[in-house]
Amino acid sequence: MHEGSSRVVSGRRNDRPTLEEVAALAGVGRGTVSRVINGSPRVSEQARDAVARAVAELGYVPNQAARALAGSRTDAVALVIPETEARVFSEPYFLDLIRGVSAELAEADKQLLLTLVRTEAERQRFEHYLAAQRVDGVLLASVHGDDPLPDRIAELGLPVVMNGRRSEAEPVAYVDSDNIGAGRAAVAHLAGRGRSRIATISGPLDMYVARARLGGYRAGLAEAGIAPDESLVATADFTEEGGRRAMRELLERTPGLDAVFAASDVMAAGARGVLREAGRRIPEDVALVGVDDSAVARLMDPPLTSVRQPIEEMGRTMTRLLLQKVAEGPGAGPAAGEEQRRVLPTELIVRDSS
């Protein structure tokens, strides 16, 4: 084994050894390597010896453990958003989130590294960047259910906090808003206005936020005594064009609908355009509700009823949680559940669209 491994090492490029290579040579998992490097006691003596031999052979210790051994800090935090530049810098949600994160880091005298990870190659490059210990911690936003990055960051021994979560049983620390409550409040409001054919435009269902808002919509229907109708459910992608496509689909399937709950203000804006093209008046013919209470909602004609989530405060809260984890260091035990998982309340803001 070591003879074969030596040939690989001697033929290496001049790249820094990766965590995967250490784990493969030691015959252990990535998480075990990370725990050994960060001094965790939760590692067997046999595994510790195997990792020690591997890091020595690959030259991993001087590069990867220098920061941990010196107890130094980079005073930089990465905010990672797996979306395109066009979406990040055009959608109010991301701008408000970045504003909250940036303000909190500025008060703590920390630097913000904004990183957009859109492809598998970019994700791998970012993992290698993190392995070089160039940031103290990572904030993650807009994470889809199958994204391995949160777990990979945790395995590297870096503190990580997510904006939102991948599932109900999310193991990584997160700050979220009450997305189920958002859907329930929107439907309760529409039903209270006498609407009975209430449609919804959800986000992509591989994202927990979309599933939660859809679940809230269905719970709201049940509470209002309205029978569910899957022809009134359309899936989109949190973009304006996605909202337009979904609204066309809904009108084709169920032209008699009298209300729409869109899972974001941006999708509601797309839906409004299609409704107007179809000659439907808002709110006389079709009432419309969104989520976020962004500038889009306030500037829409008519102004959009929207479920407000405290986006900037979520950015601040997740940053404070991350800085707390950084200060505690890798040797600290996990924080209490309520400290690791925070859900902030939402609020329905009623305007002329409903």
N, C-alpha and C positions, 0 to 999 in steps of 0.2 A: 504493500500500500504506500509506504513512505517513498520507495524508490520511484513508483509511478508519479507520486505527488511532486517529487523533486524535479522530475522532467518537466512537469507543467509549470512549476515555479520558475525554473531556469529559462523557460521559453516565454515567460510573461512579457507583456508590454511594461512600460514604466508606470502603469496605473497603481494607485494605492490599493492594497488588498481589501476585498469587500467582506462584509459580515457573512455572506453566503459561503465564501471560500473557506473562511475559518470554521464555520459550522460543518461544512462537508468534510474537511480534513480531520476535524475532531470527532466526527460521527455523532453530532448532537444537533439540536434545533437552534434556530436563530435566537429564540428567546433565552435559551440557556447561555449562549455566548454573551448576550447583552448583560445578563444577570452577573456572570463572572466578572466582566469588565467593570461593572458598576458596584462591585463589592457586596452583592446581595448574599445573605446567608442561606437562601433557599436553593442551594445547589449541592449535589453530592460531591464528596471528595474525588471520586472517580471521574466525574464530569469536569470538575475544576482542573484536575491534572491534564485531562485530554485537551481542554481548551488552552491551557497554559502552553502545552507543547506545540499546538497548532499556531497560536499567535506568535510564538518565538520563531518557528520555522518560516512563517510568512512575513515576518517583520511588521506584524499588526500592532503590537503593543506600543512602540514609540509613537506611532501616528494616531492611534485611536484612543489611547488611555491617557495621553499627556494632559488633557484638560481635566479629567477626573482626578489624576494624581496631584495636579497642581491646585485643584480646587478653584480654578479660574472661571470667569464668566465672559461671555461675548457681549452682553448687554444688547442683544438683538433677538427679536421674535419674528418668526415667519407666519404670515397669514396666507393660507393656501386655498385657492378657489378653483375647482376643476371646471372652468367655463372659459369661453372665448373673450378676448378683449372687448369686442363689440357689445356683448351682453353685460359684462361686468360694469362697463363705464356708461351704459345707457339705462340700466334698470335701477330705479330708486332704492330697491332693497339693498343691493350690494353697496351703493354709495353711502347709505345710512349706517350699514354695518361697519364699513371701513372707517367712517367718521368716529364711531364709538370706540373702536379698537385703537385708532390713532390717538384720540384724545387721552385715553387711559394710559397708553404707553408713554406719551409725552410727559404726563404728570409723574411717571415713574422714571423718567430720563432714560428710556429704552428706545432703540431703533426698530422701525417696522420694515420688514422685508415682504413685499407683496409678490406672491408667486402664483402664476396661472398654470395648472397642470392639466393638459388636454388629451395627451396621448400616453400610451404605455411607455414609449421611449422617454418622454418627459418625466413620467413618474419614476422610472428607474434612475434617471440622472439626478432627480431631486433626492431620492433615497441615498445616493452616493454622497451628495452634498451634505445631507444631514449626518451621515456616518462620520464625516470629517469634523463633527462637533462645531459647526460654524454658527449655530444659533442655540439659545438657551431653552427654547420651547417652540411648540407649533400650535397655531390655531387653524381649524379646518372649517370650511363652510360649503354648503351645497353638495354634501356627500351623498352618493347613491348607495343603494343597499349592498351592492357587490364590490364596493371599493375596498381594496385591502390596505390602503395607505394608513388609516388610523392604527391598525394593528401592527403594521411594519414600524411605524414611528415609536409605538410603545415598546416594541421589541428592541429597538435601538437604545432604549433607556432614556429617551427624551420625554419630558412632560408634554402632554397633548390634551387640548380641550376642543370639542366640536361645537359648532353652531348647528343645533338640531341633532338628530340621531338617525342611525340606520334601521333600528327596529325598537320594539318595546323593551327588549332585553339588552339594550346597548351596554357593553362592558366598559367602554371608554367614557371619560368624563365629558359632560355636555351641558350646554345651556340652551333651552328650547322655549317656545311659547305654547300656550294651550290651544293646539290646533284642532283637537276634537271639539273643544268648547267653541271655537270659531265657527265651525260648520253648524253646530247646534243653534248658536245664537242667530246666525244668518237665516236659517230655515224658520225658526220660531218667529222672527220678525216678519218674514214674507207671509207665513201662514196667518199671522195676526192681522195682516193687511188684506186678508181674504183670498190670497193666491192658493190654488190647489194643484196646478200643473207646474210644479217647481222642478226645473232642470238644474243640472250642475255641470261645470267644466272643471275636471280635476287636473292636477299636475301628473307627471309621469309616475306610474305606480311602483316603480322600483325605488322611489323615495318615500321614506316614512312620513314626511310632512304631507305628501299628497294622499297617502292612504289614510292618515289620521283625519284630514279635512273631509275626505269622502265618507269616512266612518261617522264623523260628526253630522254630516248632511243626512245620512240614513237614520241616525238616532233622532235627529230633529223631525224627520218625517213621521217616525213611529210615535214620538211624543205628541205630534199634532194630529194623529189619527189619520194620516194620509198614506194610502197604500203605495209601496215602492213600485217603480216602473223603470226597468233597466234601459228602455228606449230614451229615457230622459237623462241618461248619464253618458258623457263624452269625455275622452281622455285627451289632454294636450301636453304642452311642455313648458308652461310658465312664460311663454313668449306671446307677443301681440299677434303674430301671424298664426301661432298655434290656437289662440283664442278665436281668431276668425274662422279657421278651418273647422274647429269644433262646433261653433255656432251654426255654420252652414249645415253641418251634419245633423245637428239637433232639429233645425227647422225642416229639413227634408224628412226626418223620421216622425216628428211630432209637431206639426205646424200649429197646433192649438195650445202650445205651452204659454203660460202667462207670467213666468218668473224664471230668473237664472241666477244661481249662485256660482260665481267664478272664483276659483281658489287663489287668484291673485288679481290685483288692480290692473296689471298689464294685460292679462287675458281678458278682463272685463272690458278694457278699452277696445280690444279686437272684436269682442262680441258686440259691443255697441255699434261699431261701424257696419257690421253685417245686418243687424236689426234695422238700422236706418235705411240701408240699401233695400231691404225687404218691405219698407213702408211701415214698420212697427214703431209706434210711439213709446217713448220711455218717460214716465212709468205707466202711462195710461193703458197701453196694450201689454207691455212686458216690463215688469219690475226687475231691477238689476242690482246685485250686491257683489262686492269684491272683498279682498283681504289685503291688508298692509296699512291702509290709510296713508298712502304715499301722496306725493305732489300730483301724481296722475289722477288720483281720486278727487282731489280738491279742484283741479283745473278742468275736469271733464265737463261736458255740457250735455245733460244737466249734471251737477256735482254728484259724485258717486257715493252711495251708502257703502261703508266699508268696515270690516272688522280690524280695528287697530291692534297691531302687535308692536311692542316696544323695541323696535329694531336696534336703535342706537344704544339703548340700555342693555340689550342682549350682548352687543359688542363690548360694552364696558364690563359687564358682569363676567363674560367668559375670559376677558383679559385679566381681570383681578384674580379669578380662580387659577389661571395659568401661572401668574406671577407668584401666587402663594405656593403652588406646587414646585416652582423653580427654587424659591427660597428654602423650602423644606429639604431639597436635595434628594438624590437617588436612594439614599439609605432610609428615608422616611417611609413609614408604612402607608397604606392607602388611606385616604381621607374617608370620613363617614359618608354613607350613601347620600344623605341630603346635601352634603357639601359637593359631592361629585356630580350630582344630577339636579339641576335647577330648572323649573318650569315657571315662566313668568306669565301673568294673566293677560288676557285680551279683552277688548272693549268694543262693542258695536257703536259706530258713529253714523247716525242717521242723516241722510241728505235727500235731495230731490229725486234721485233715481229710483226710489222705492216708495 
